Amino acid sequence: MDLSLTEDQRSLKEVFAELFAKEATPERVRAAEAGGHDEALWRVLVGSGAPTMGVPEELGGGGASTADLVVVVTEAGRRVAPVPLVEVLAAADALSRTDAGGELLAGVGEGRVLPVLALRPLRSGSAGPVPGAAVADVVVALDGEELVALSRPAGQAAPLLPNLGSAALAEVTTAGWSGRRVLATGAEARRVYEDALSLWRVLTAAALDGVRQEALRLGVEYVKERHAFGVPIAWFQTVQHRLADEATAGDGVELLVHEAAWARDSGSPRAAALARMALLFAGETAFSTSAASLHFHGGYGYTLEYDVQLYFRRAKAWQLALGAPRHELRALAADLFPPAGPPVLEEAVV
């Protein structure tokens, strides 16, 4: 497999890098922290076709591959864009795979419907905290043997749950989200849900990689400017080695995220395992990198005036949206070492 970007993907990266640099400035990100959502930015993304990029063309989408979506979401993560783009892409993927869900996709593309994916199945009528649900119109969730689309009653807002990452997080219950449409049942319901959740893992890993890249850049720029004992602290070997270690680990994250996207696009049997690996490694590295960058900022790093704290908080919060990493590690072990025997390894070509 060749994990390098195609010419089209490089163009896509350039376009969305410019879009997010213009529409998700640090000032806009701070202004949106109270509600976790920038409606003006979301309207721009709807106009660009981003929410339905991954939907097949015959259903009115862009027909983009997972690898294409990774390029876009990485740029969103680099700017910590205050919109639930990953959750919408995952929900749109689930909707596109069912006949009943396909009826909602036109509204998604036109900006009339904002769907998100519940990351946990409904239990006792609750899906728990769901990223993006505070601004969503529809939540796609697994309810026993049924994949359902829960609709928020018109004019009724979902209460925002305070959270470290300033996301539009809200609890979703069948009592509060009264509209209920069955999208699929039985084995098909579970297959569609698990596939959408796997896509969410890959794209969240990509967003975390974007967080990591920008946190590293902020750290490198600051240690060049901050002086101690008459010299920039970038001269100190402890600083140099730590940042070099984070940069090296980051190269591994980028490779793994793109491999996970390739595995999904190619139908590899290891796609689910690679998605979990990418999420775990990207989360760990994004937090380690942002923590190092914040540390080298000294006491300034914790103040609201410095951008690095925006990345530090999201690096911690985004990786916890699915729960404690130990649960993903256990699931990964089951994926990698099934009773039938060891996994088949594939080589990556960069």
C-alpha positions as CSV (number, residue, x, y, z in Angstrom):
1,M,0.0,0.0,0.0
2,D,1.1,3.6,-0.7
3,L,0.1,5.9,2.1
4,S,1.4,9.1,0.5
5,L,-1.1,11.8,-0.4
6,T,-2.4,11.9,-4.0
7,E,-2.4,15.1,-6.0
8,D,-6.1,15.5,-5.3
9,Q,-5.6,15.0,-1.6
10,R,-2.8,17.6,-1.5
11,S,-5.2,20.0,-3.1
12,L,-7.9,19.1,-0.6
13,K,-5.5,19.6,2.3
14,E,-4.6,23.1,0.9
15,V,-8.2,24.1,0.5
16,F,-9.4,23.1,3.9
17,A,-6.2,24.3,5.6
18,E,-7.0,27.8,4.2
19,L,-10.7,27.4,5.2
20,F,-10.0,26.5,8.8
21,A,-7.2,29.1,9.2
22,K,-9.7,31.8,8.1
23,E,-12.9,30.5,9.9
24,A,-11.5,28.9,13.0
25,T,-9.1,31.5,14.4
26,P,-8.1,31.3,18.0
27,E,-10.5,34.2,18.7
28,R,-13.4,32.3,17.1
29,V,-12.5,29.2,19.0
30,R,-12.5,31.0,22.3
31,A,-15.8,32.7,21.4
32,A,-17.5,29.4,20.8
33,E,-16.2,27.7,24.0
34,A,-19.4,28.4,26.0
35,G,-21.6,26.3,23.7
36,G,-19.0,24.2,22.0
37,H,-20.2,25.2,18.5
38,D,-19.6,27.9,15.9
39,E,-22.7,28.0,13.8
40,A,-21.2,30.4,11.2
41,L,-18.3,27.9,10.7
42,W,-20.7,25.1,10.4
43,R,-22.6,26.9,7.6
44,V,-19.4,27.4,5.7
45,L,-18.7,23.7,6.0
46,V,-22.2,22.8,4.8
47,G,-21.6,25.1,1.8
48,S,-18.3,23.3,1.1
49,G,-20.1,19.9,1.1
50,A,-17.9,18.6,4.0
51,P,-20.7,17.0,6.1
52,T,-21.6,14.6,3.3
53,M,-18.2,14.2,1.7
54,G,-18.1,10.5,2.6
55,V,-21.6,9.7,1.4
56,P,-21.8,7.8,-2.0
57,E,-22.4,10.1,-5.0
58,E,-25.5,8.2,-6.0
59,L,-27.0,9.4,-2.6
60,G,-26.0,13.0,-3.2
61,G,-22.7,12.9,-1.4
62,G,-19.1,13.5,-2.4
63,G,-18.0,9.9,-2.6
64,A,-14.8,10.6,-0.7
65,S,-12.7,7.9,0.7
66,T,-11.7,7.5,4.3
67,A,-8.3,8.7,3.3
68,D,-9.8,11.9,1.9
69,L,-11.8,12.5,5.1
70,V,-8.6,12.1,7.2
71,V,-7.0,14.9,5.2
72,V,-9.9,17.2,6.0
73,V,-10.4,16.3,9.6
74,T,-6.7,16.6,10.4
75,E,-6.9,20.3,9.3
76,A,-10.0,20.7,11.5
77,G,-8.0,19.3,14.5
78,R,-5.1,21.5,13.7
79,R,-7.3,24.5,14.3
80,V,-9.4,22.8,17.1
81,A,-12.4,23.8,15.0
82,P,-15.5,24.1,17.3
83,V,-17.9,22.0,15.2
84,P,-18.9,18.3,15.5
85,L,-17.5,17.4,12.0
86,V,-16.2,13.9,13.0
87,E,-19.5,12.9,14.6
88,V,-21.5,14.2,11.6
89,L,-19.3,12.3,9.1
90,A,-19.7,9.1,11.2
91,A,-23.5,9.5,11.5
92,A,-23.9,10.3,7.8
93,D,-21.9,7.1,7.0
94,A,-24.4,5.1,9.0
95,L,-27.4,6.8,7.5
96,S,-26.1,6.2,4.0
97,R,-26.0,2.4,4.6
98,T,-29.7,2.0,5.3
99,D,-32.7,2.8,3.1
100,A,-34.6,4.6,5.9
101,G,-31.5,6.6,6.8
102,G,-31.0,7.7,3.2
103,E,-34.1,9.8,3.5
104,L,-32.4,12.1,6.0
105,L,-29.2,12.7,4.0
106,A,-30.7,15.4,1.8
107,G,-31.4,17.4,4.9
108,V,-27.8,16.9,6.1
109,G,-26.4,18.1,2.8
110,E,-28.6,21.2,2.8
111,G,-27.8,22.0,6.4
112,R,-31.3,21.4,7.7
113,V,-30.4,18.3,9.7
114,L,-27.3,17.9,11.9
115,P,-26.8,14.2,12.8
116,V,-24.3,12.8,15.3
117,L,-23.4,9.3,16.3
118,A,-23.9,7.9,19.9
119,L,-20.7,6.3,20.8
120,R,-22.4,3.8,23.2
121,P,-25.5,1.7,22.7
122,L,-28.6,2.7,24.5
123,R,-29.0,1.1,28.0
124,S,-32.1,1.7,30.1
125,G,-33.1,4.4,27.6
126,S,-29.8,6.4,27.8
127,A,-26.8,6.6,25.5
128,G,-24.9,8.7,28.0
129,P,-23.0,11.8,27.0
130,V,-22.8,12.1,23.2
131,P,-20.3,14.5,21.5
132,G,-22.2,17.1,19.4
133,A,-25.6,16.2,20.8
134,A,-26.1,19.6,22.3
135,V,-26.5,21.1,18.8
136,A,-27.7,18.0,16.9
137,D,-31.1,17.4,15.4
138,V,-30.7,13.6,15.1
139,V,-28.7,11.1,17.0
140,V,-28.0,7.7,15.4
141,A,-27.8,5.0,18.1
142,L,-27.9,1.3,18.6
143,D,-30.9,0.3,20.7
144,G,-30.7,-3.5,21.4
145,E,-31.1,-5.1,18.0
146,E,-32.2,-1.9,16.3
147,L,-30.3,0.9,14.8
148,V,-32.4,4.0,15.4
149,A,-32.4,7.7,14.6
150,L,-33.6,9.7,17.6
151,S,-34.9,13.2,16.8
152,R,-34.8,16.2,19.2
153,P,-38.2,17.8,19.6
154,A,-38.4,21.1,17.7
155,G,-37.6,24.1,19.9
156,Q,-36.3,22.0,22.7
157,A,-32.6,22.3,23.4
158,A,-30.4,19.6,24.8
159,P,-28.7,20.8,28.0
160,L,-25.0,21.2,27.5
161,L,-22.8,19.1,29.8
162,P,-19.7,21.1,31.0
163,N,-16.5,19.3,29.8
164,L,-12.8,19.8,29.6
165,G,-12.7,20.1,25.8
166,S,-15.5,22.7,25.5
167,A,-17.4,20.4,23.1
168,A,-21.2,20.4,22.4
169,L,-21.6,17.4,24.7
170,A,-25.1,16.4,25.9
171,E,-26.8,13.4,27.4
172,V,-29.2,11.5,25.1
173,T,-32.2,9.6,26.4
174,T,-35.2,8.1,24.6
175,A,-37.4,10.3,26.9
176,G,-35.8,13.5,25.9
177,W,-35.4,12.6,22.2
178,S,-38.9,11.6,21.5
179,G,-38.8,11.0,17.7
180,R,-37.6,7.5,16.9
181,R,-37.0,6.0,13.4
182,V,-35.8,2.4,13.0
183,L,-33.0,2.3,10.4
184,A,-32.0,-1.4,10.5
185,T,-32.5,-4.4,12.7
186,G,-30.6,-7.5,13.8
187,A,-27.1,-8.3,12.4
188,E,-27.4,-5.5,9.8
189,A,-28.0,-2.9,12.6
190,R,-25.0,-4.0,14.6
191,R,-22.8,-4.2,11.5
192,V,-23.7,-0.6,10.3
193,Y,-23.3,0.8,13.8
194,E,-19.9,-0.9,14.4
195,D,-18.6,0.3,11.0
196,A,-19.7,3.9,11.7
197,L,-18.0,3.7,15.1
198,S,-14.8,2.4,13.5
199,L,-14.9,5.4,11.1
200,W,-15.3,7.7,14.1
201,R,-12.2,6.2,15.7
202,V,-10.1,6.8,12.5
203,L,-11.3,10.3,12.1
204,T,-10.9,11.2,15.8
205,A,-7.4,9.9,15.6
206,A,-6.9,12.2,12.6
207,A,-8.3,15.2,14.5
208,L,-6.0,14.4,17.4
209,D,-3.0,14.2,15.0
210,G,-3.9,17.7,13.9
211,V,-4.0,18.8,17.5
212,R,-0.6,17.2,18.0
213,Q,0.9,18.9,15.0
214,E,-0.1,22.4,16.0
215,A,0.8,21.8,19.7
216,L,4.3,20.8,18.6
217,R,4.6,23.9,16.4
218,L,3.5,26.2,19.2
219,G,6.0,24.6,21.5
220,V,8.9,24.9,19.0
221,E,8.1,28.5,18.3
222,Y,7.9,29.4,21.9
223,V,11.2,27.8,23.0
224,K,12.9,29.8,20.3
225,E,11.6,33.0,21.8
226,R,11.8,32.3,25.6
227,H,15.2,33.1,27.1
228,A,16.8,31.8,30.3
229,F,20.4,32.5,31.4
230,G,20.8,34.8,28.4
231,V,20.0,32.2,25.7
232,P,16.8,30.8,24.1
233,I,15.7,27.7,26.1
234,A,15.7,25.9,22.7
235,W,19.5,25.6,23.3
236,F,19.0,23.3,26.3
237,Q,19.3,19.6,25.5
238,T,16.5,18.6,27.7
239,V,14.1,20.7,25.7
240,Q,15.5,19.6,22.4
241,H,15.4,15.9,23.2
242,R,11.8,16.1,24.5
243,L,10.5,17.9,21.5
244,A,12.5,15.6,19.2
245,D,10.9,12.6,20.9
246,E,7.4,14.0,20.4
247,A,8.1,14.8,16.8
248,T,9.3,11.2,16.2
249,A,6.3,9.7,17.9
250,G,4.1,12.0,15.8
251,D,5.5,10.6,12.6
252,G,4.3,7.2,13.8
253,V,0.9,8.6,14.6
254,E,0.5,10.1,11.1
255,L,1.6,6.8,9.5
256,L,-0.8,4.7,11.6
257,V,-3.8,7.0,11.0
258,H,-3.3,6.8,7.2
259,E,-2.8,3.0,7.4
260,A,-6.1,2.7,9.3
261,A,-7.8,4.8,6.6
262,W,-6.2,2.6,3.9
263,A,-7.4,-0.5,5.7
264,R,-10.9,0.7,5.8
265,D,-11.0,1.8,2.2
266,S,-9.5,-1.5,1.0
267,G,-11.7,-3.7,3.1
268,S,-8.8,-5.2,5.1
269,P,-9.7,-7.6,7.9
270,R,-7.5,-5.6,10.2
271,A,-9.4,-2.4,9.7
272,A,-11.2,-2.5,13.0
273,A,-8.0,-3.2,14.9
274,L,-6.0,-0.5,13.1
275,A,-8.8,2.0,13.9
276,R,-8.5,1.2,17.6
277,M,-4.6,1.4,17.4
278,A,-4.8,4.8,15.6
279,L,-7.2,6.2,18.2
280,L,-5.1,5.0,21.2
281,F,-1.7,6.1,19.8
282,A,-3.0,9.4,18.5
283,G,-4.7,10.2,21.8
284,E,-1.6,9.3,23.9
285,T,0.8,11.2,21.6
286,A,-1.4,14.3,21.2
287,F,-1.7,14.6,25.0
288,S,2.0,14.0,25.6
289,T,3.0,16.6,22.9
290,S,0.6,19.2,24.1
291,A,1.7,18.6,27.7
292,A,5.3,19.1,26.8
293,S,4.5,22.2,24.8
294,L,2.5,23.6,27.7
295,H,5.3,22.7,30.1
296,F,7.9,24.6,28.1
297,H,5.6,27.7,28.1
298,G,6.1,27.7,31.9
299,G,3.3,29.2,34.0
300,Y,2.1,31.1,30.9
301,G,0.9,27.9,29.3
302,Y,-2.0,27.5,31.8
303,T,-3.3,31.0,31.2
304,L,-6.2,31.6,28.9
305,E,-4.3,34.1,26.9
306,Y,-2.0,31.4,25.4
307,D,-3.3,29.2,22.7
308,V,-1.5,26.1,23.9
309,Q,-4.0,25.5,26.6
310,L,-6.7,25.1,23.9
311,Y,-4.8,22.1,22.5
312,F,-3.9,20.7,25.9
313,R,-7.5,20.5,27.0
314,R,-8.8,19.0,23.8
315,A,-6.0,16.5,23.5
316,K,-7.1,15.1,26.9
317,A,-10.9,15.3,26.3
318,W,-11.3,14.1,22.8
319,Q,-9.6,10.7,23.5
320,L,-11.9,10.1,26.4
321,A,-15.1,10.6,24.5
322,L,-15.4,6.8,24.0
323,G,-14.4,6.1,27.6
324,A,-11.3,5.1,29.5
325,P,-8.5,3.9,27.1
326,R,-8.2,0.6,29.0
327,H,-11.5,-0.5,27.5
328,E,-10.2,0.1,24.0
329,L,-7.0,-1.7,24.8
330,R,-9.0,-4.8,25.9
331,A,-11.0,-4.7,22.7
332,L,-7.9,-4.3,20.7
333,A,-6.3,-7.4,22.3
334,A,-9.4,-9.4,21.3
335,D,-9.2,-8.0,17.7
336,L,-5.5,-8.9,17.4
337,F,-5.5,-12.2,19.2
338,P,-8.7,-14.1,18.3
339,P,-8.9,-17.8,19.2
340,A,-8.4,-18.7,15.5
341,G,-4.8,-17.6,15.6
342,P,-2.5,-14.5,15.1
343,P,-3.3,-11.7,12.8
344,V,-1.9,-11.4,9.3
345,L,0.5,-8.5,9.1
346,E,0.7,-6.1,6.2
347,E,3.6,-3.9,5.2
348,A,3.2,-0.2,4.7
349,V,4.9,1.7,1.8
350,V,5.3,5.4,2.4
